Amino acid sequence: MDWEGENTQNVKLVCMLIVPENERLELLGTQLGQVFNNGAVLDRLHQCNSEADFRNFFRRIGTDLDAPRGFILERLIGKQPDVVRALAWASQGNALAFATAHRDHAIRVWKDDGDFSRELRGHQATILHLAWSRNDEQMATGGEDMTARVWQVADGATVRIIESDPSAVVHGVAWSPDGRMLALAGHLGVHLRDTPNWQQGKTLAGPNIMPAFCVGWSPDGELLAAAGGRGYAAVQLWEGRSPKMVHRLEQGQEPIVAMAWSPDNRFLAIGDVEGTVYVWNRSNWGALTTTIRAHRGQVTSLSFSHDSAYLASKSDDGTVKLWETRDWSEVAQLLDPTTGGLWAPLSFHPKQLRLATLGGLSGNSIRIWRIDRTELPVPTVCGRPVPVQPPAEQIDVPRRLVKAVLGEEAVLFAGAGMSAAWLGVTTTYIMRQLAEEIADECSDYDAGDRTFEVMAEEYAALFGFDMLANKISDLIPRDLDISPHHNAAAAVFKTTITTNWDLLFENAYAEAGKEYRVVSCDDEANAIRHDREMVIKMHGSADRPTTLVATSHQYELYHKTHAKLLERVAELLRDKVVVFAGYGLRDEHIRRLVSSVHENQAAWSKAAYAIGLFDEVRTRVLVHRGITVINCDVAAFFPELAQRVAADRRT
């Protein structure tokens, strides 16, 4: 391996020392030294003769060597006597508090000018989370000693010690915006306390969030979000002062360990142990706004900037990343290696573009960065600018598509991405239910990395296809409110083709007062007509379990068992303007169908559009298939399309 440092062309390497992990290293001399780990420069050592030299040196490496463009190292608070596990700015931004773990178990408060202010002691084990009250007079902390504590910051006095269940570690604490309630996240769910008298309030312990690892109030105080889980994870949204759960955002099997609300009340972001960040827009909980494959390691912390323009994510893969919320593109990556563990934190300043991150290999230094947005690079993928999703009022709806809808010459081809989030039931959830019953029958069963189709095949082999179909049908919700984007789509498209089993489109057509026909099997293919409302269910319908296509054997024979249906759908795709929504063209049968149409003619006879937030590679694949990409979330696009169509009809 060749190691190459800064300014090495005319410098001899006179000494190299390999130091055991966690051992102290002192550099004697006056020249710049560098510390490598597997070829990467981790740190630079330099003899400093004064505090000014020390500060100037770290500012220099923060801007010139370690930091991306736009990040300026303003201050280093280090080194602390122990690993830092929790970190938060005061609500007014005039102080920064952090909690240490392992041996120390202390909270330290630093003024924003860099001077030490106060130390709070009382916890007997690792402090996992801390939160300032809205007026900054009090602070709540929770930890592994099974207690939450409330402190008076001015004098360090303990206001309240809240004893938890003997087995309930307090993972998270959150004040309501009005300061009248405190939420505690632990192994048994989320517990609420009324702060005027500190009486035990309600316990929120819905399925799939126990243990609760994180909890947070929306900025307006109307909603309380809780998340966590083991084996199956979910985000649950509760009315702020009620035990009523109003939304459940199901998001796979991986535990959720980080959460943040945007200050403008629009976005809720969560991060899981696999390094994925999920974002929802509060205007439509039914549609996931974006999924960011953010890190190679677990997401340990999330924080929005004061103006909600940026989301910062930190991971135990040693990076902090900055995402621009207008299009969720990555605009900066900061190397920030730590051993701080699962709760290694970061925190945006509440009033300025400044970011506090946990730095240092031992996890006991805090770096405060000033961010100059004018210096942030233009986001690119594969060397080209990332398409930016404009606000809803500026969505570029092609005039040709509006005309096609008005002339009833357009069909919608909708996939799981258009319905799954609103439905609240994912393929992962159904697989978990199937796997539990298979394991009851065969105790040595290991679901492993099986696909859904393979697991469905195994379930059918054990219990029969009828039982499989009825099981799936029972798991699909029926009486759901209709999403705005389903309503909008049903209002403008005469024909909808979908591979989804759910009944969301049927409900939307019925709500619109349309008389429609459902086609869900090959025997009904001849009923497909261009002059009436149609919902064509390529893989069957939940209200007719025998029509469901689910097993690997069914998919393998689909081109034979559904030959007529494929032929009629191919005719529609050839004769109409086609709008694909909720697809990444990963479904083999859809790819085969699209390829067949594209192969038989040089291009789509009318036009084809794909609606979604695609990366550069997927965009190029779609364009290669003759499909025009409209980079926009489906939940925003279809209401906008309906408005444009309605406006044209009026004129």
C-alpha positions as CSV (number, residue, x, y, z in Angstrom):
1,M,0.0,0.0,0.0
2,D,1.3,3.5,-0.9
3,W,0.6,6.1,1.7
4,E,0.7,9.7,0.5
5,G,0.2,12.6,2.8
6,E,0.0,16.4,2.4
7,N,3.0,18.2,0.8
8,T,5.2,15.1,0.6
9,Q,7.0,15.7,-2.7
10,N,10.1,17.3,-1.1
11,V,9.9,15.8,2.4
12,K,11.7,12.7,3.6
13,L,9.9,10.2,5.8
14,V,12.3,10.1,8.7
15,C,10.3,8.0,11.2
16,M,7.2,5.9,11.4
17,L,5.7,4.6,14.6
18,I,2.9,2.0,14.7
19,V,0.9,2.6,17.9
20,P,-1.4,0.0,19.6
21,E,-5.0,1.0,19.6
22,N,-6.1,3.3,22.5
23,E,-2.4,4.0,23.4
24,R,-1.3,7.6,23.9
25,L,0.9,9.1,21.2
26,E,3.1,12.1,21.8
27,L,5.0,13.7,18.9
28,L,8.2,15.4,19.9
29,G,9.4,17.9,17.4
30,T,8.3,20.9,15.5
31,Q,7.2,19.4,12.1
32,L,3.8,18.3,10.9
33,G,3.2,14.6,11.5
34,Q,0.4,12.5,10.2
35,V,-1.5,9.4,11.6
36,F,-2.7,6.8,9.1
37,N,-5.2,4.0,9.4
38,N,-5.3,1.6,6.5
39,G,-3.9,4.3,4.2
40,A,-6.3,7.1,5.2
41,V,-5.1,10.1,7.1
42,L,-6.9,10.1,10.4
43,D,-5.2,13.0,12.2
44,R,-2.3,15.4,12.0
45,L,0.0,16.2,14.9
46,H,1.8,19.4,15.3
47,Q,3.7,21.0,18.2
48,C,1.9,24.2,19.4
49,N,3.6,26.7,21.6
50,S,0.4,28.6,22.7
51,E,-3.4,28.3,22.9
52,A,-3.6,30.6,19.8
53,D,-1.3,28.2,17.9
54,F,-3.5,25.3,18.9
55,R,-6.7,27.0,17.8
56,N,-5.2,28.2,14.5
57,F,-3.9,24.8,13.8
58,F,-7.3,23.1,14.2
59,R,-9.0,25.8,12.2
60,R,-6.5,25.2,9.4
61,I,-7.0,21.4,9.3
62,G,-10.7,21.8,9.7
63,T,-10.9,24.0,6.6
64,D,-8.0,23.0,4.5
65,L,-7.5,19.3,5.2
66,D,-10.4,17.5,7.0
67,A,-13.5,19.4,6.0
68,P,-15.5,19.5,2.8
69,R,-16.0,22.8,1.1
70,G,-18.4,25.0,3.1
71,F,-17.4,23.6,6.5
72,I,-15.3,25.9,8.7
73,L,-14.1,24.5,12.1
74,E,-15.1,27.2,14.5
75,R,-14.3,25.6,17.9
76,L,-13.0,22.3,19.4
77,I,-14.2,21.3,22.8
78,G,-11.9,18.5,23.9
79,K,-10.8,16.4,25.3
80,Q,-13.4,15.2,27.7
81,P,-12.6,12.7,30.4
82,D,-15.0,10.1,29.0
83,V,-17.0,9.2,25.8
84,V,-19.7,11.7,24.9
85,R,-23.1,10.0,24.3
86,A,-25.6,12.8,24.2
87,L,-25.4,16.3,22.7
88,A,-27.9,19.2,22.3
89,W,-28.0,23.0,21.9
90,A,-30.1,25.0,24.2
91,S,-33.3,26.2,22.6
92,Q,-32.0,29.8,22.2
93,G,-28.6,28.6,21.1
94,N,-26.7,30.3,23.9
95,A,-25.3,27.1,25.4
96,L,-24.3,23.5,24.4
97,A,-24.8,20.6,26.7
98,F,-23.4,17.1,26.4
99,A,-23.4,14.0,28.5
100,T,-20.5,11.6,29.0
101,A,-20.7,7.8,29.6
102,H,-19.0,4.8,31.1
103,R,-17.0,6.1,34.1
104,D,-18.0,9.7,34.3
105,H,-21.8,9.9,34.0
106,A,-21.8,13.7,34.0
107,I,-23.6,16.5,32.0
108,R,-21.4,19.5,31.1
109,V,-22.8,22.8,29.9
110,W,-20.7,25.1,27.8
111,K,-21.6,28.7,26.9
112,D,-21.7,29.5,23.2
113,D,-18.6,31.6,23.5
114,G,-16.7,28.5,24.4
115,D,-16.5,29.0,28.2
116,F,-17.3,26.2,30.6
117,S,-20.5,26.9,32.5
118,R,-21.7,24.0,34.8
119,E,-21.5,20.3,35.5
120,L,-24.5,18.2,36.5
121,R,-24.0,14.9,38.3
122,G,-26.4,12.3,39.7
123,H,-26.8,9.5,37.1
124,Q,-25.2,6.2,38.1
125,A,-24.8,4.8,34.6
126,T,-24.4,5.9,31.0
127,I,-26.6,8.9,30.0
128,L,-28.2,8.1,26.7
129,H,-30.1,11.2,25.8
130,L,-30.7,14.8,27.0
131,A,-33.2,17.5,26.1
132,W,-33.5,21.2,27.0
133,S,-36.9,22.6,28.0
134,R,-38.2,25.3,25.6
135,N,-37.2,28.2,28.0
136,D,-33.8,26.6,28.6
137,E,-34.3,26.7,32.4
138,Q,-34.5,22.9,32.8
139,M,-33.0,19.9,31.2
140,A,-34.2,16.3,31.1
141,T,-31.8,13.3,30.8
142,G,-32.3,9.6,30.6
143,G,-30.0,6.6,30.8
144,E,-29.0,3.1,31.6
145,D,-29.5,3.5,35.4
146,M,-33.3,3.1,34.7
147,T,-34.0,6.7,35.6
148,A,-34.9,10.0,34.0
149,R,-33.8,13.2,35.8
150,V,-34.9,16.7,35.5
151,W,-32.4,19.4,36.3
152,Q,-32.5,23.1,37.1
153,V,-29.7,24.3,34.8
154,A,-28.9,27.6,36.5
155,D,-27.7,25.9,39.8
156,G,-27.5,22.3,38.8
157,A,-30.2,21.2,41.3
158,T,-32.1,18.1,40.7
159,V,-35.8,18.9,40.2
160,R,-37.1,15.4,39.8
161,I,-35.9,11.8,39.6
162,I,-38.3,9.6,37.7
163,E,-37.8,5.9,38.6
164,S,-38.4,3.6,35.7
165,D,-39.4,0.0,35.5
166,P,-36.5,-2.2,36.8
167,S,-35.8,-3.4,33.2
168,A,-36.6,-0.2,31.4
169,V,-33.5,1.7,30.2
170,V,-34.5,5.3,29.3
171,H,-33.4,5.7,25.7
172,G,-34.9,9.0,24.9
173,V,-36.5,12.1,26.5
174,A,-38.6,14.9,24.9
175,W,-40.4,18.0,26.2
176,S,-43.6,19.0,24.6
177,P,-43.3,22.5,23.0
178,D,-45.4,24.1,25.8
179,G,-43.2,22.4,28.4
180,R,-46.2,20.8,30.2
181,M,-45.4,17.2,29.3
182,L,-42.3,15.0,29.2
183,A,-42.1,11.9,27.1
184,L,-39.8,9.0,28.1
185,A,-38.8,6.3,25.6
186,G,-37.9,2.9,27.0
187,H,-38.2,-0.9,26.8
188,L,-41.9,-0.9,27.5
189,G,-42.9,1.9,25.2
190,V,-43.3,5.6,25.7
191,H,-44.4,7.0,29.1
192,L,-45.8,10.6,29.6
193,R,-45.4,12.8,32.6
194,D,-47.4,15.9,33.4
195,T,-44.6,18.4,34.4
196,P,-46.7,20.7,36.6
197,N,-47.1,17.9,39.2
198,W,-44.9,15.2,37.7
199,Q,-47.8,12.6,37.9
200,Q,-47.6,9.5,35.8
201,G,-49.5,10.1,32.6
202,K,-50.5,7.8,29.7
203,T,-48.3,4.9,28.4
204,L,-48.1,4.6,24.6
205,A,-47.1,1.0,23.8
206,G,-48.4,0.2,20.4
207,P,-47.0,-2.8,18.5
208,N,-43.6,-2.8,16.8
209,I,-42.0,0.1,18.7
210,M,-41.0,-1.8,21.8
211,P,-38.4,-1.1,22.9
212,A,-38.8,2.5,22.0
213,F,-35.4,4.0,21.1
214,C,-36.5,7.5,20.2
215,V,-39.3,9.9,20.8
216,G,-40.0,13.4,19.6
217,W,-42.8,16.0,19.5
218,S,-43.7,17.9,16.3
219,P,-42.8,21.6,16.6
220,D,-46.5,22.6,16.9
221,G,-47.0,20.0,19.7
222,E,-49.9,18.3,17.9
223,L,-48.1,15.0,17.3
224,L,-45.8,12.7,19.3
225,A,-43.7,10.3,17.2
226,A,-42.2,7.2,18.7
227,A,-40.0,4.5,17.0
228,G,-37.8,1.6,17.8
229,G,-38.6,-2.1,17.5
230,R,-36.7,-5.4,17.2
231,G,-37.5,-7.9,14.5
232,Y,-40.1,-5.5,13.0
233,A,-39.9,-1.7,13.1
234,A,-42.5,1.1,12.8
235,V,-43.0,4.7,13.5
236,Q,-46.1,5.6,15.4
237,L,-47.7,9.0,15.6
238,W,-50.0,9.9,18.5
239,E,-52.1,12.9,19.2
240,G,-50.1,15.1,21.4
241,R,-52.3,14.8,24.5
242,S,-54.3,11.7,23.7
243,P,-53.6,7.9,23.8
244,K,-55.1,7.8,20.3
245,M,-52.6,6.7,17.6
246,V,-53.4,8.5,14.4
247,H,-50.8,7.1,12.0
248,R,-48.5,4.1,11.8
249,L,-45.6,4.4,9.4
250,E,-44.3,0.8,8.9
251,Q,-40.7,0.6,7.7
252,G,-39.3,-2.9,7.6
253,Q,-37.5,-5.0,10.1
254,E,-34.6,-2.9,11.1
255,P,-34.7,-1.1,14.5
256,I,-35.1,2.7,14.2
257,V,-32.5,4.5,16.4
258,A,-32.6,8.1,15.2
259,M,-35.4,10.6,14.7
260,A,-35.7,14.4,13.9
261,W,-38.6,16.8,13.1
262,S,-37.8,19.7,10.8
263,P,-38.3,23.1,12.5
264,D,-40.8,24.2,9.9
265,N,-43.1,21.3,10.9
266,R,-43.0,19.7,7.4
267,F,-40.7,16.7,7.7
268,L,-40.1,13.7,10.0
269,A,-36.9,11.8,9.4
270,I,-35.8,8.5,10.9
271,G,-32.7,6.4,10.6
272,D,-32.2,2.7,11.1
273,V,-29.3,0.4,12.0
274,E,-28.7,-0.5,8.4
275,G,-27.7,3.1,7.5
276,T,-31.0,4.1,5.8
277,V,-32.8,7.4,6.3
278,Y,-36.5,7.7,5.6
279,V,-38.3,11.0,5.3
280,W,-42.1,11.7,5.4
281,N,-43.8,15.0,4.6
282,R,-46.4,15.8,7.1
283,S,-48.9,16.9,4.5
284,N,-49.3,13.3,3.4
285,W,-48.3,10.6,5.9
286,G,-49.5,8.0,3.4
287,A,-46.6,8.5,1.0
288,L,-43.0,8.2,1.9
289,T,-41.2,11.3,0.6
290,T,-37.8,9.8,0.1
291,T,-35.5,6.9,1.1
292,I,-31.8,7.7,1.4
293,R,-29.3,4.9,1.4
294,A,-27.2,7.2,3.5
295,H,-24.4,5.2,5.3
296,R,-22.6,1.9,5.4
297,G,-23.2,1.7,9.1
298,Q,-26.1,2.4,11.5
299,V,-27.4,5.9,11.6
300,T,-26.6,7.2,15.1
301,S,-28.1,10.7,14.9
302,L,-30.2,13.1,12.8
303,S,-30.6,16.9,13.0
304,F,-32.3,19.5,10.8
305,S,-30.9,23.0,10.3
306,H,-32.8,25.9,11.8
307,D,-34.2,26.9,8.4
308,S,-35.1,23.3,7.5
309,A,-32.9,23.6,4.4
310,Y,-30.5,20.8,5.4
311,L,-30.6,17.4,7.2
312,A,-27.4,16.2,8.8
313,S,-27.0,12.4,9.5
314,K,-24.2,10.8,11.5
315,S,-23.2,7.1,11.3
316,D,-20.8,4.8,13.0
317,D,-19.2,4.3,9.6
318,G,-17.2,7.5,10.6
319,T,-19.1,10.0,8.4
320,V,-21.4,13.0,8.8
321,K,-23.4,13.8,5.7
322,L,-25.4,16.8,4.8
323,W,-28.6,16.5,2.7
324,E,-30.4,19.3,1.0
325,T,-34.1,19.0,1.8
326,R,-35.4,20.5,-1.5
327,D,-34.3,17.4,-3.4
328,W,-32.6,15.2,-0.7
329,S,-29.3,15.2,-2.5
330,E,-26.0,14.9,-0.6
331,V,-24.1,18.1,-0.7
332,A,-21.3,17.4,1.8
333,Q,-19.5,14.6,3.6
334,L,-17.5,15.2,6.8
335,L,-15.1,12.6,8.1
336,D,-16.0,12.2,11.8
337,P,-14.7,8.8,13.1
338,T,-15.7,8.0,16.6
339,T,-16.1,5.1,19.0
340,G,-19.1,6.7,20.6
341,G,-21.4,3.8,19.8
342,L,-25.1,3.6,18.9
343,W,-25.9,7.1,20.2
344,A,-23.0,9.0,18.9
345,P,-24.6,12.5,18.4
346,L,-24.7,15.6,16.3
347,S,-26.9,18.8,16.7
348,F,-27.7,21.8,14.5
349,H,-27.7,25.2,16.2
350,P,-31.3,26.4,16.6
351,K,-30.8,29.8,15.0
352,Q,-27.7,29.6,12.8
353,L,-26.0,27.3,10.3
354,R,-23.7,25.8,12.8
355,L,-23.3,22.1,13.5
356,A,-21.9,20.4,16.6
357,T,-20.5,16.9,15.9
358,L,-18.8,14.3,18.1
359,G,-15.3,13.8,16.9
360,G,-12.1,12.1,17.8
361,L,-11.3,8.4,17.7
362,S,-12.0,8.0,21.4
363,G,-15.4,9.7,21.1
364,N,-14.6,12.5,23.6
365,S,-14.1,15.6,21.5
366,I,-16.8,18.0,20.1
367,R,-16.3,20.0,17.0
368,I,-18.4,23.0,16.1
369,W,-18.6,23.8,12.4
370,R,-19.9,26.9,10.7
371,I,-21.5,26.1,7.4
372,D,-21.2,28.6,4.5
373,R,-24.0,27.6,2.1
374,T,-22.5,29.6,-0.7
375,E,-19.5,27.3,-0.7
376,L,-21.4,24.1,-0.7
377,P,-20.9,22.2,-4.0
378,V,-23.7,21.7,-6.6
379,P,-24.9,18.2,-6.0
380,T,-24.0,15.8,-8.8
381,V,-24.4,12.1,-9.6
382,C,-22.1,10.5,-12.1
383,G,-20.6,13.9,-12.8
384,R,-24.0,15.4,-13.7
385,P,-26.2,17.7,-11.7
386,V,-28.9,16.0,-9.7
387,P,-32.4,16.9,-10.9
388,V,-34.1,19.1,-8.4
389,Q,-37.7,18.4,-7.4
390,P,-39.5,21.8,-7.6
391,P,-42.3,22.8,-5.2
392,A,-45.7,21.5,-6.1
393,E,-46.8,24.7,-7.7
394,Q,-43.8,24.5,-10.1
395,I,-44.0,20.9,-11.0
396,D,-43.4,20.5,-14.7
397,V,-46.5,18.7,-16.0
398,P,-46.0,18.1,-19.8
399,R,-48.6,19.8,-21.9
400,R,-48.8,16.6,-24.0
401,L,-49.8,14.6,-21.0
402,V,-52.6,17.1,-20.0
403,K,-54.0,16.9,-23.6
404,A,-53.9,13.1,-23.5
405,V,-55.8,13.0,-20.3
406,L,-58.4,15.4,-21.6
407,G,-58.8,13.3,-24.7
408,E,-59.0,10.1,-22.7
409,E,-55.9,8.9,-24.4
410,A,-53.8,8.2,-21.3
411,V,-53.5,5.2,-19.0
412,L,-52.0,4.9,-15.5
413,F,-49.7,2.0,-14.7
414,A,-49.3,2.0,-10.9
415,G,-47.0,0.0,-8.8
416,A,-46.4,-0.6,-5.1
417,G,-44.6,2.7,-4.7
418,M,-47.9,4.5,-5.2
419,S,-49.8,2.6,-2.5
420,A,-47.5,0.9,0.0
421,A,-46.9,3.8,2.4
422,W,-50.5,4.8,2.5
423,L,-51.6,1.2,2.9
424,G,-49.4,0.7,5.9
425,V,-48.7,-3.0,5.0
426,T,-45.4,-3.9,3.3
427,T,-44.2,-7.0,1.7
428,T,-41.8,-7.4,4.7
429,Y,-44.7,-7.4,7.1
430,I,-46.6,-10.1,5.2
431,M,-43.4,-12.2,5.0
432,R,-43.0,-12.0,8.8
433,Q,-46.6,-13.3,9.2
434,L,-46.0,-16.2,6.8
435,A,-42.6,-17.0,8.4
436,E,-44.1,-17.3,11.9
437,E,-46.6,-19.9,10.7
438,I,-44.0,-21.8,8.7
439,A,-41.7,-21.9,11.8
440,D,-44.6,-23.2,14.0
441,E,-45.0,-26.1,11.5
442,C,-41.2,-26.6,10.9
443,S,-39.2,-25.6,14.0
444,D,-35.9,-25.5,12.1
445,Y,-37.2,-23.1,9.5
446,D,-34.9,-20.1,8.8
447,A,-36.4,-17.3,6.7
448,G,-32.8,-16.2,5.9
449,D,-32.6,-14.1,2.7
450,R,-35.6,-15.7,0.9
451,T,-37.6,-13.5,-1.5
452,F,-41.3,-13.0,-1.0
453,E,-42.2,-15.3,-3.9
454,V,-40.0,-18.2,-2.6
455,M,-41.5,-17.9,0.9
456,A,-45.0,-17.8,-0.5
457,E,-44.2,-21.0,-2.5
458,E,-43.0,-22.7,0.7
459,Y,-46.1,-21.6,2.6
460,A,-48.4,-22.9,-0.2
461,A,-46.5,-26.2,-0.2
462,L,-47.1,-26.7,3.5
463,F,-50.7,-25.4,3.9
464,G,-52.1,-25.1,0.3
465,F,-52.5,-22.2,-2.0
466,D,-56.1,-21.3,-0.8
467,M,-54.8,-20.8,2.7
468,L,-51.9,-18.7,1.4
469,A,-54.3,-16.5,-0.6
470,N,-56.7,-16.1,2.2
471,K,-53.9,-15.2,4.6
472,I,-52.6,-12.5,2.3
473,S,-56.1,-11.2,1.7
474,D,-56.8,-10.9,5.4
475,L,-53.6,-8.9,5.9
476,I,-54.6,-6.2,3.3
477,P,-56.6,-3.3,5.0
478,R,-59.9,-2.6,3.4
479,D,-61.5,0.4,5.1
480,L,-58.9,3.1,4.6
481,D,-59.2,6.8,3.9
482,I,-58.4,7.6,0.3
483,S,-55.1,9.3,-0.3
484,P,-55.2,12.6,-2.2
485,H,-53.0,11.2,-4.9
486,H,-55.3,8.2,-5.4
487,N,-58.2,10.5,-5.6
488,A,-56.5,12.7,-8.1
489,A,-55.5,9.8,-10.3
490,A,-59.0,8.3,-10.3
491,A,-60.4,11.7,-11.3
492,V,-58.3,12.0,-14.4
493,F,-57.5,8.5,-15.7
494,K,-60.2,6.4,-17.3
495,T,-58.0,3.3,-17.1
496,T,-55.6,2.2,-14.3
497,I,-53.4,-0.8,-14.6
498,T,-51.8,-2.0,-11.3
499,T,-49.8,-4.9,-9.9
500,N,-51.1,-4.1,-6.4
501,W,-53.5,-6.4,-4.6
502,D,-55.1,-3.6,-2.5
503,L,-58.4,-1.9,-3.1
504,L,-57.2,1.7,-3.0
505,F,-57.9,2.5,-6.6
506,E,-61.4,0.8,-6.5
507,N,-62.2,3.0,-3.5
508,A,-61.0,6.1,-5.3
509,Y,-63.0,5.4,-8.4
510,A,-66.1,4.8,-6.2
511,E,-65.5,8.0,-4.3
512,A,-65.3,9.9,-7.6
513,G,-68.8,8.5,-8.5
514,K,-67.5,6.5,-11.5
515,E,-68.9,3.2,-12.7
516,Y,-65.9,1.1,-13.2
517,R,-65.1,-2.5,-14.1
518,V,-62.4,-4.6,-12.3
519,V,-60.4,-7.1,-14.3
520,S,-58.2,-9.4,-12.0
521,C,-57.7,-12.6,-13.9
522,D,-57.1,-14.0,-17.4
523,D,-60.7,-15.1,-18.0
524,E,-61.9,-11.5,-17.7
525,A,-59.3,-10.1,-20.2
526,N,-61.9,-9.8,-23.0
527,A,-63.9,-7.4,-20.8
528,I,-61.1,-4.7,-21.2
529,R,-62.5,-1.8,-23.2
530,H,-61.3,1.6,-24.1
531,D,-64.6,3.4,-23.6
532,R,-65.3,2.8,-19.9
533,E,-63.5,3.1,-16.5
534,M,-61.3,0.1,-15.9
535,V,-59.1,-1.1,-13.0
536,I,-56.9,-3.9,-14.3
537,K,-55.3,-5.9,-11.5
538,M,-52.3,-7.7,-13.1
539,H,-51.5,-9.8,-10.0
540,G,-55.1,-10.3,-8.7
541,S,-57.2,-8.6,-6.1
542,A,-57.4,-8.9,-2.3
543,D,-61.2,-9.2,-2.4
544,R,-60.9,-12.2,-4.7
545,P,-58.1,-14.3,-3.1
546,T,-58.1,-17.0,-5.7
547,T,-56.9,-14.5,-8.3
548,L,-53.7,-13.5,-6.4
549,V,-50.4,-14.1,-8.0
550,A,-47.8,-14.6,-5.2
551,T,-45.7,-17.8,-5.5
552,S,-42.5,-18.2,-7.5
553,H,-44.3,-21.0,-9.5
554,Q,-47.1,-18.6,-10.4
555,Y,-44.6,-15.9,-11.5
556,E,-42.7,-18.4,-13.6
557,L,-45.8,-19.5,-15.5
558,Y,-47.5,-16.0,-15.7
559,H,-46.8,-15.6,-19.4
560,K,-48.9,-18.7,-20.0
561,T,-51.6,-18.4,-17.3
562,H,-52.2,-14.7,-18.1
563,A,-51.5,-14.7,-21.8
564,K,-54.8,-12.9,-22.8
565,L,-54.4,-10.3,-20.1
566,L,-50.8,-9.6,-21.1
567,E,-51.9,-9.2,-24.7
568,R,-54.7,-6.7,-23.9
569,V,-52.5,-4.7,-21.6
570,A,-49.8,-4.6,-24.3
571,E,-52.4,-3.2,-26.7
572,L,-53.2,-0.4,-24.2
573,L,-49.6,0.4,-23.8
574,R,-49.1,0.6,-27.6
575,D,-52.2,2.7,-28.2
576,K,-52.2,5.2,-25.3
577,V,-49.9,7.6,-23.5
578,V,-48.6,5.7,-20.6
579,V,-47.8,7.0,-17.1
580,F,-45.7,4.7,-14.9
581,A,-45.9,5.6,-11.2
582,G,-44.5,3.8,-8.2
583,Y,-42.2,1.6,-10.3
584,G,-38.5,1.3,-10.5
585,L,-39.0,-1.3,-13.3
586,R,-37.6,-4.0,-10.9
587,D,-40.6,-6.3,-11.4
588,E,-39.5,-8.9,-13.9
589,H,-43.0,-9.2,-15.5
590,I,-43.3,-5.5,-16.0
591,R,-39.9,-5.3,-17.5
592,R,-40.7,-8.1,-19.9
593,L,-44.0,-6.4,-20.9
594,V,-42.3,-3.0,-21.4
595,S,-39.5,-4.6,-23.3
596,S,-42.0,-6.4,-25.6
597,V,-43.7,-3.2,-26.4
598,H,-40.5,-1.3,-27.0
599,E,-39.1,-4.1,-29.1
600,N,-42.1,-4.2,-31.5
601,Q,-41.9,-0.6,-32.3
602,A,-39.0,1.9,-32.6
603,A,-40.6,4.0,-29.8
604,W,-43.8,4.3,-27.9
605,S,-46.5,5.1,-30.4
606,K,-47.8,8.0,-28.2
607,A,-45.5,8.7,-25.2
608,A,-44.5,7.2,-21.9
609,Y,-43.7,8.9,-18.6
610,A,-42.2,7.7,-15.3
611,I,-43.1,9.7,-12.2
612,G,-40.8,9.3,-9.2
613,L,-37.6,10.4,-7.5
614,F,-35.0,8.4,-9.5
615,D,-31.2,8.5,-9.2
616,E,-29.0,9.2,-12.2
617,V,-28.5,5.5,-13.1
618,R,-32.3,4.6,-13.0
619,T,-33.1,7.8,-15.0
620,R,-30.7,6.7,-17.7
621,V,-32.2,3.2,-17.8
622,L,-35.7,4.6,-18.2
623,V,-34.6,7.0,-20.9
624,H,-32.9,4.1,-22.7
625,R,-36.3,2.4,-22.7
626,G,-37.9,5.4,-24.4
627,I,-39.6,6.7,-21.2
628,T,-39.5,10.4,-20.2
629,V,-38.7,10.8,-16.6
630,I,-40.5,13.4,-14.4
631,N,-38.5,13.6,-11.2
632,C,-41.2,14.3,-8.7
633,D,-42.9,12.5,-5.8
634,V,-46.1,10.8,-6.9
635,A,-48.0,12.3,-3.9
636,A,-47.3,15.8,-5.3
637,F,-47.6,15.1,-9.0
638,F,-51.1,13.6,-9.3
639,P,-52.9,16.4,-7.4
640,E,-51.0,18.9,-9.6
641,L,-51.9,17.0,-12.8
642,A,-55.6,17.0,-11.7
643,Q,-55.5,20.7,-11.1
644,R,-54.0,21.4,-14.6
645,V,-56.6,19.1,-16.2
646,A,-59.5,20.8,-14.3
647,A,-58.2,24.2,-15.3
648,D,-58.1,23.2,-19.0
649,R,-61.6,21.8,-18.8
650,R,-62.9,25.1,-17.5
651,T,-61.3,27.0,-20.3
